[in-house]
Amino acid sequence: MESIIVACIMGVVTLVGVILSNSKLRAVMEVKLDALTAKVEKYNRVLERTYKLEQDMAVTKHDIEEIKGKVA
């Protein structure tokens, strides 16, 4: 009978330890995920701005070629 009680107590203690460990791990993972999400959003903004600059440069090059054609 004592061994069953000891086993139950050990099981409860182990379960509490696992739950606490998982909650801490989950909190750390959420913080890391938030940081990664912020980095990805920042990268995406830079990528969008670069794409816009490339479009603007293409228009500018076209305008310069057009002006050269008129001057020449």
N, CA, C and O atoms as a MOPAC input file, in Angstrom:
PM7 MOZYME 1SCF
protein

 N      0.81500 1    -1.19100 1     0.00000 1
 C      0.00000 1     0.00000 1     0.00000 1
 C      0.86500 1     1.26500 1     0.00000 1
 O      0.56400 1     2.25000 1    -0.67300 1
 N      1.95500 1     1.20100 1     0.78100 1
 C      2.84800 1     2.36000 1     0.85300 1
 C      3.48000 1     2.65400 1    -0.50200 1
 O      3.65500 1     3.81500 1    -0.87300 1
 N      3.81700 1     1.61600 1    -1.22900 1
 C      4.46700 1     1.81100 1    -2.52700 1
 C      3.51900 1     2.48300 1    -3.51800 1
 O      3.95000 1     3.26400 1    -4.36700 1
 N      2.23600 1     2.17600 1    -3.40800 1
 C      1.26000 1     2.81900 1    -4.29200 1
 C      1.14500 1     4.29900 1    -3.96100 1
 O      1.06600 1     5.12900 1    -4.86700 1
 N      1.13500 1     4.63700 1    -2.69800 1
 C      1.04600 1     6.04400 1    -2.27400 1
 C      2.30000 1     6.80200 1    -2.69900 1
 O      2.21400 1     7.92300 1    -3.20100 1
 N      3.44900 1     6.19700 1    -2.50000 1
 C      4.70600 1     6.82300 1    -2.90300 1
 C      4.73400 1     7.02200 1    -4.41600 1
 O      5.16600 1     8.06800 1    -4.90000 1
 N      4.28100 1     6.03100 1    -5.15100 1
 C      4.25900 1     6.13900 1    -6.61200 1
 C      3.31600 1     7.25500 1    -7.05200 1
 O      3.63800 1     8.00700 1    -7.97200 1
 N      2.16600 1     7.37000 1    -6.41100 1
 C      1.21100 1     8.44100 1    -6.74300 1
 C      1.80200 1     9.81300 1    -6.43800 1
 O      1.66700 1    10.74100 1    -7.23500 1
 N      2.45400 1     9.94200 1    -5.29100 1
 C      3.07800 1    11.21700 1    -4.91600 1
 C      4.18000 1    11.56900 1    -5.90900 1
 O      4.27300 1    12.71500 1    -6.34700 1
 N      4.99800 1    10.61700 1    -6.25900 1
 C      6.06900 1    10.85800 1    -7.22600 1
 C      5.49200 1    11.23500 1    -8.59000 1
 O      6.03300 1    12.09900 1    -9.28000 1
 N      4.40300 1    10.59200 1    -8.97200 1
 C      3.75700 1    10.92100 1   -10.23500 1
 C      3.24000 1    12.35000 1   -10.24400 1
 O      3.40200 1    13.06500 1   -11.23300 1
 N      2.61900 1    12.76900 1    -9.14800 1
 C      2.10900 1    14.14400 1    -9.04900 1
 C      3.25900 1    15.13600 1    -9.08100 1
 O      3.17900 1    16.15000 1    -9.77500 1
 N      4.32700 1    14.86300 1    -8.34400 1
 C      5.48500 1    15.75100 1    -8.32100 1
 C      6.10300 1    15.84500 1    -9.71100 1
 O      6.46900 1    16.93500 1   -10.15200 1
 N      6.22100 1    14.73500 1   -10.39300 1
 C      6.76800 1    14.72900 1   -11.75000 1
 C      5.87100 1    15.52300 1   -12.69500 1
 O      6.36400 1    16.29700 1   -13.51500 1
 N      4.57400 1    15.33700 1   -12.58700 1
 C      3.62800 1    16.05200 1   -13.42900 1
 C      3.71900 1    17.55800 1   -13.20700 1
 O      3.70200 1    18.33000 1   -14.16600 1
 N      3.81600 1    17.97200 1   -11.96700 1
 C      3.94900 1    19.40600 1   -11.65800 1
 C      5.25300 1    19.94400 1   -12.24400 1
 O      5.27100 1    21.04100 1   -12.80200 1
 N      6.33500 1    19.19000 1   -12.12500 1
 C      7.62000 1    19.61500 1   -12.68300 1
 C      7.55900 1    19.77100 1   -14.18700 1
 O      8.08700 1    20.73700 1   -14.73800 1
 N      6.92000 1    18.82800 1   -14.85000 1
 C      6.80000 1    18.88800 1   -16.31400 1
 C      5.94600 1    20.08300 1   -16.72700 1
 O      6.28900 1    20.78800 1   -17.67600 1
 N      4.85200 1    20.31500 1   -16.03200 1
 C      3.97800 1    21.44300 1   -16.35900 1
 C      4.71700 1    22.76600 1   -16.18000 1
 O      4.62200 1    23.64200 1   -17.04000 1
 N      5.44100 1    22.92300 1   -15.09200 1
 C      6.20500 1    24.15800 1   -14.86400 1
 C      7.28600 1    24.34300 1   -15.92100 1
 O      7.48300 1    25.44400 1   -16.43300 1
 N      7.97500 1    23.26600 1   -16.23800 1
 C      9.02600 1    23.33900 1   -17.24500 1
 C      8.45300 1    23.72700 1   -18.60100 1
 O      9.02700 1    24.56100 1   -19.30100 1
 N      7.33900 1    23.13500 1   -18.97200 1
 C      6.71800 1    23.44500 1   -20.25800 1
 C      6.21900 1    24.87400 1   -20.32000 1
 O      6.31000 1    25.51600 1   -21.36600 1
 N      5.69300 1    25.38100 1   -19.21600 1
 C      5.19200 1    26.76000 1   -19.22800 1
 C      6.34000 1    27.75100 1   -19.40100 1
 O      6.19800 1    28.75100 1   -20.10500 1
 N      7.46800 1    27.47800 1   -18.76500 1
 C      8.63000 1    28.35800 1   -18.92300 1
 C      9.16100 1    28.28000 1   -20.35000 1
 O      9.49600 1    29.30200 1   -20.94800 1
 N      9.23600 1    27.08000 1   -20.88600 1
 C      9.70700 1    26.89100 1   -22.25600 1
 C      8.78100 1    27.59000 1   -23.24000 1
 O      9.24000 1    28.20700 1   -24.20100 1
 N      7.49500 1    27.49500 1   -23.00500 1
 C      6.52700 1    28.15100 1   -23.89000 1
 C      6.68800 1    29.67000 1   -23.85200 1
 O      6.59800 1    30.33000 1   -24.88700 1
 N      6.92500 1    30.22500 1   -22.66600 1
 C      7.12300 1    31.66900 1   -22.54100 1
 C      8.36300 1    32.11000 1   -23.30800 1
 O      8.34300 1    33.13600 1   -23.98700 1
 N      9.43000 1    31.34800 1   -23.20400 1
 C     10.66200 1    31.67000 1   -23.92800 1
 C     10.43200 1    31.58200 1   -25.43200 1
 O     10.89100 1    32.44000 1   -26.18500 1
 N      9.73000 1    30.55800 1   -25.86400 1
 C      9.45300 1    30.39100 1   -27.29100 1
 C      8.58900 1    31.53800 1   -27.82400 1
 O      8.79200 1    31.99200 1   -28.95100 1
 N      7.63600 1    32.00500 1   -27.03000 1
 C      6.78700 1    33.11400 1   -27.46300 1
 C      7.60400 1    34.39000 1   -27.62300 1
 O      7.39400 1    35.14700 1   -28.57100 1
 N      8.53100 1    34.63100 1   -26.70500 1
 C      9.38200 1    35.81800 1   -26.80100 1
 C     10.25600 1    35.73700 1   -28.05100 1
 O     10.39700 1    36.71600 1   -28.78400 1
 N     10.83700 1    34.57100 1   -28.28600 1
 C     11.67800 1    34.40000 1   -29.47000 1
 C     10.86100 1    34.52900 1   -30.74600 1
 O     11.32800 1    35.11600 1   -31.72200 1
 N      9.66000 1    33.99500 1   -30.75200 1
 C      8.79800 1    34.08800 1   -31.91800 1
 C      8.41100 1    35.54000 1   -32.19700 1
 O      8.37200 1    35.96700 1   -33.35100 1
 N      8.12800 1    36.29300 1   -31.13900 1
 C      7.80600 1    37.70900 1   -31.31700 1
 C      8.99200 1    38.47500 1   -31.90500 1
 O      8.81500 1    39.31400 1   -32.78900 1
 N     10.18900 1    38.18900 1   -31.42000 1
 C     11.38800 1    38.85000 1   -31.94100 1
 C     11.60900 1    38.48000 1   -33.40200 1
 O     11.94700 1    39.34000 1   -34.21500 1
 N     11.42400 1    37.22400 1   -33.73700 1
 C     11.59200 1    36.78200 1   -35.11900 1
 C     10.54900 1    37.41700 1   -36.02900 1
 O     10.85800 1    37.80700 1   -37.15500 1
 N      9.32500 1    37.52000 1   -35.55000 1
 C      8.26300 1    38.16000 1   -36.32400 1
 C      8.60200 1    39.61400 1   -36.60400 1
 O      8.38400 1    40.10300 1   -37.71300 1
 N      9.13200 1    40.30600 1   -35.60700 1
 C      9.51600 1    41.71200 1   -35.79600 1
 C     10.62000 1    41.82900 1   -36.84900 1
 O     10.59100 1    42.73300 1   -37.68400 1
 N     11.59100 1    40.91600 1   -36.80900 1
 C     12.67600 1    40.95100 1   -37.79600 1
 C     12.15300 1    40.68800 1   -39.20500 1
 O     12.57500 1    41.33700 1   -40.16100 1
 N     11.24500 1    39.74700 1   -39.32500 1
 C     10.67900 1    39.43600 1   -40.64400 1
 C      9.88700 1    40.62100 1   -41.18100 1
 O      9.97800 1    40.94300 1   -42.36600 1
 N      9.11100 1    41.27000 1   -40.32000 1
 C      8.35000 1    42.43600 1   -40.75200 1
 C      9.27900 1    43.56300 1   -41.19800 1
 O      9.01000 1    44.23700 1   -42.19200 1
 N     10.36700 1    43.76400 1   -40.46700 1
 C     11.33400 1    44.78800 1   -40.83800 1
 C     11.96800 1    44.44800 1   -42.18700 1
 O     12.12400 1    45.32500 1   -43.03600 1
 N     12.33200 1    43.19100 1   -42.38700 1
 C     12.91600 1    42.75900 1   -43.65500 1
 C     11.92600 1    42.97700 1   -44.80300 1
 O     12.30300 1    43.44600 1   -45.87600 1
 N     10.66900 1    42.63400 1   -44.56700 1
 C      9.66400 1    42.79700 1   -45.61300 1
 C      9.48800 1    44.26700 1   -45.98700 1
 O      9.29700 1    44.58600 1   -47.16100 1
 N      9.55000 1    45.16500 1   -45.00100 1
 C      9.44800 1    46.59500 1   -45.30500 1
 C     10.63600 1    47.05000 1   -46.14900 1
 O     10.47000 1    47.82800 1   -47.08900 1
 N     11.83100 1    46.56800 1   -45.81700 1
 C     13.01900 1    46.92200 1   -46.59900 1
 C     12.87900 1    46.37700 1   -48.01800 1
 O     13.21200 1    47.06400 1   -48.98300 1
 N     12.39600 1    45.16700 1   -48.14600 1
 C     12.21500 1    44.56000 1   -49.45700 1
 C     11.21000 1    45.35500 1   -50.29400 1
 O     11.43400 1    45.57500 1   -51.48400 1
 N     10.11500 1    45.78100 1   -49.68500 1
 C      9.12000 1    46.58000 1   -50.40300 1
 C      9.71000 1    47.91600 1   -50.84400 1
 O      9.48200 1    48.36600 1   -51.96600 1
 N     10.46600 1    48.54000 1   -49.95300 1
 C     11.08800 1    49.82500 1   -50.29700 1
 C     12.09500 1    49.64700 1   -51.42700 1
 O     12.16800 1    50.48800 1   -52.32300 1
 N     12.87000 1    48.56800 1   -51.39800 1
 C     13.84200 1    48.31000 1   -52.45500 1
 C     13.13800 1    48.09800 1   -53.79500 1
 O     13.58000 1    48.61600 1   -54.82100 1
 N     12.05700 1    47.34500 1   -53.78400 1
 C     11.29700 1    47.11800 1   -55.01100 1
 C     10.77000 1    48.43900 1   -55.56200 1
 O     10.81300 1    48.66900 1   -56.77100 1
 N     10.27300 1    49.30800 1   -54.67900 1
 C      9.77200 1    50.62200 1   -55.09800 1
 C     10.90700 1    51.46000 1   -55.68600 1
 O     10.72100 1    52.13300 1   -56.70000 1
 N     12.07000 1    51.42100 1   -55.05800 1
 C     13.22000 1    52.16900 1   -55.58000 1
 C     13.63400 1    51.65700 1   -56.95900 1
 O     13.98000 1    52.44400 1   -57.84000 1
 N     13.59700 1    50.34500 1   -57.14000 1
 C     13.94500 1    49.78100 1   -58.44800 1
 C     12.95600 1    50.24000 1   -59.51400 1
 O     13.35300 1    50.54000 1   -60.63900 1
 N     11.69400 1    50.29600 1   -59.17300 1
 C     10.70000 1    50.78700 1   -60.12000 1
 C     10.95300 1    52.25900 1   -60.45000 1
 O     10.89600 1    52.66100 1   -61.61200 1
 N     11.23100 1    53.05300 1   -59.42500 1
 C     11.50300 1    54.47600 1   -59.63600 1
 C     12.74200 1    54.67700 1   -60.50600 1
 O     12.76700 1    55.56500 1   -61.35700 1
 N     13.77600 1    53.84700 1   -60.29100 1
 C     14.99700 1    53.95100 1   -61.08900 1
 C     14.72100 1    53.60300 1   -62.55300 1
 O     15.28200 1    54.23100 1   -63.45100 1
 N     13.87700 1    52.62600 1   -62.80000 1
 C     13.54500 1    52.25800 1   -64.17600 1
 C     12.83900 1    53.41900 1   -64.87000 1
 O     13.12300 1    53.72200 1   -66.02900 1
 N     11.92800 1    54.06000 1   -64.16500 1
 C     11.22400 1    55.21500 1   -64.73200 1
 C     12.19900 1    56.36000 1   -64.98100 1
 O     12.13800 1    57.02800 1   -66.01300 1
 N     13.10200 1    56.57900 1   -64.02100 1
 C     14.08200 1    57.65500 1   -64.15800 1
 C     15.01100 1    57.40000 1   -65.34300 1
 O     15.30100 1    58.31500 1   -66.11400 1
 N     15.47300 1    56.16700 1   -65.48800 1
 C     16.33800 1    55.83500 1   -66.62700 1
 C     15.60000 1    56.06100 1   -67.94200 1
 O     16.17200 1    56.57600 1   -68.90300 1
 N     14.35600 1    55.68100 1   -67.97900 1
 C     13.55800 1    55.89100 1   -69.18500 1
 C     13.41900 1    57.38300 1   -69.48600 1
 O     13.52900 1    57.80100 1   -70.63900 1
 N     13.18000 1    58.17700 1   -68.45000 1
 C     13.05600 1    59.62700 1   -68.62400 1
 C     14.36300 1    60.23300 1   -69.12200 1
 O     14.35000 1    61.11100 1   -69.98500 1
 N     15.49600 1    59.77100 1   -68.58200 1
 C     16.80200 1    60.29000 1   -68.99800 1
 C     17.05200 1    59.93900 1   -70.45600 1
 O     17.51700 1    60.78300 1   -71.22200 1
 N     16.75100 1    58.71000 1   -70.85000 1
 C     16.93700 1    58.31900 1   -72.25000 1
 C     16.04200 1    59.14900 1   -73.16800 1
 O     16.44700 1    59.51100 1   -74.27300 1
 N     14.85200 1    59.44500 1   -72.72000 1
 C     13.92100 1    60.23900 1   -73.49300 1
 C     14.45300 1    61.66700 1   -73.65200 1
 O     14.36600 1    62.24700 1   -74.73500 1
 N     14.99600 1    62.22600 1   -72.58200 1
 C     15.53900 1    63.58800 1   -72.63800 1
 C     16.78000 1    63.61000 1   -73.54000 1
 O     16.96200 1    64.55200 1   -74.31200 1
 N     17.64000 1    62.57800 1   -73.45000 1
 C     18.81200 1    62.50300 1   -74.31300 1
 C     18.39400 1    62.46700 1   -75.77100 1
 O     19.02900 1    63.09300 1   -76.62000 1
 N     17.32800 1    61.73600 1   -76.06300 1
 C     16.83500 1    61.64500 1   -77.44600 1
 C     16.35500 1    62.99900 1   -77.95500 1
 O     16.54600 1    63.31200 1   -79.13000 1
 N     15.74600 1    63.79700 1   -77.10700 1
 C     15.26300 1    65.10300 1   -77.51500 1
 C     16.40200 1    66.08900 1   -77.71600 1
 O     16.35000 1    66.93100 1   -78.61300 1
 N     17.44500 1    65.98600 1   -76.87200 1
 C     18.56700 1    66.91300 1   -76.94200 1
 C     19.45200 1    66.58800 1   -78.14600 1
 O     19.97000 1    67.49600 1   -78.79700 1
 N     19.61800 1    65.35700 1   -78.43100 1
 C     20.53100 1    64.94500 1   -79.50700 1
 C     19.98400 1    65.14200 1   -80.87000 1
 O     20.65600 1    64.83500 1   -81.85500 1

